[in-house]
Amino acid sequence: MIDQVRLEQESISAFILAGKAIFTIRNPKTDKSFTYKIRAAKNGSVHFVSVLTGCNNESDYSYIGFIKDGTFIHGRDKSTIGNDAPSVKAFNWFMVNRNNLGPVECYRSTHCARCGRRLTVASSVLAWLGPECAKMVA
């Protein structure tokens, strides 16, 4: 995984709900993977979920639903991707099992999970937050 770092099990929930998270889940048994982007609403009560659907890792994401109160809800009215699509099924499974993924791996991008800026300092990459965002989250 280029430009990505494996997330430890105990930090997955905090990472994906930080505000601007980009991450990949991969099943090593099938070698299938999906990359997701999760953005918090301005008030932080809802998080919008998109899946990478093209080759541009910065912009080719399609909305699939939202997270409210820790539960994923498919955006059937606004999503062009059906509830039965493998990427939606995988994300739903991920949300239900995020505290016990078994062999499934979760990799985060090396961008700040709160503001989305690229991280360039090793300590920030490991913490998944830039220094200013770390102050705001702490």
N, C-alpha and C positions, 0 to 999 in steps of 0.2 A: 504494500500500500504506500504509494508515493505521497508525500506531504500529509501523512496521517500517522497518528499514534494510538495504540490500543488503549482503550479505557478500562480501568479497573471496575469490577462489578459494583463496588460501593459508591462510586461517583457518577454512575450513569444517569440516574434520575435528576440529580442536581445539574449536571451538564446539559441535558436535553431541554431543561426548563429555564436555562439561564437567560435566554432572550433572543439569541441569534446563533443557534447551534447548527453545525453541519456535521453529519456523521454517516458512517457506512456500517451496515450489519452484514455479516457474511457467515454462511453455513459452510464449514470446512468439509463436511461430508459430501455436499453436492457442488461446492465451489460457486454457489449462487450468491450474489450480493446485490444490495440496493443502497443508494445514497439518499439521505433525507436532509431537508432543511426545515428547522422549526423556528418560527418567529413569534415572539410574544406580542399580544395586542398592547396598545398604549397603557391600558390600566392593569395589564399583567394577569387578568383573570382567565384569559383564553390564549392558547398557543396554536398557531396555524401551521399545518404540516403539508409539505410539498415533497415530491420525489423527483430525483434526477431522471429526465426522460430524453435527453439529448447528449451531445458530446461536449458542450460548453459547460464546464463545472461551475462557472460563476452565474450563468443565467438560464440554463435550460431545465427549469424545475416546473412541475405541474402540481397544482393544489389537489390534495386528496381528502382533507378533513381537518379536524381540530381536536385539541386536548382540552378538556374542561374537568376540573376536580380529579385529575390524574387518569381520566378515562378517554380513550380515543373514540371519536365519533366521525364516521365517514360523512363527507360533505356531499351527499347524494344530489343536492340541488345545484351546487356550483362546481362540482368536480366533473371533469371530462373522463376520468378514470373510474371504472365501475368498482363496486364493492367486492366483486369476485376476482379482480385483477391480482396476480401474484404479489405485486408491490404493496397493495393495500392489505392483503391477507398477512403478508410478512410483517408489516408495521403493527397491525392489530395484535398478532402473536407476540411481537417484541414488547409492546406496552403491557400486555397481561403478564409476561414472563420476565420483565426487565430486572427483577431482583434475583432471578435464577435462570440464566440463559443456557446453562449446560454447555455444550460444545460450541454454541454460536458465539462469534466474536463481534465486538463493537469497536470501531475505530473512529476517532474524532479528527476533524481537520485541524490544521495548525493555525486556525483563526480564532480570535477571542470569541468565546461563547456568549458574551454579553453584547459587544458592539460590532463584532464581525471583522475587525481589522486583522491583517496578517500578523502573526506573532513571530518575532525574530530573535528574542532572547531565550536561552534554554530554560531558565527558571519559569518564564511566562508560558512557554510551550508545555511544560510539565504541569503547571497549575491551571491550564486552559483559560487563563484570564490575563490581560495586560495589566500593568501596574496601577493605572488609574481605575480601571474597572474592578480590580481586586479591592481597592479602597471602598468602592461603592457597594460591593457585594458583602464585604465583611461586617 
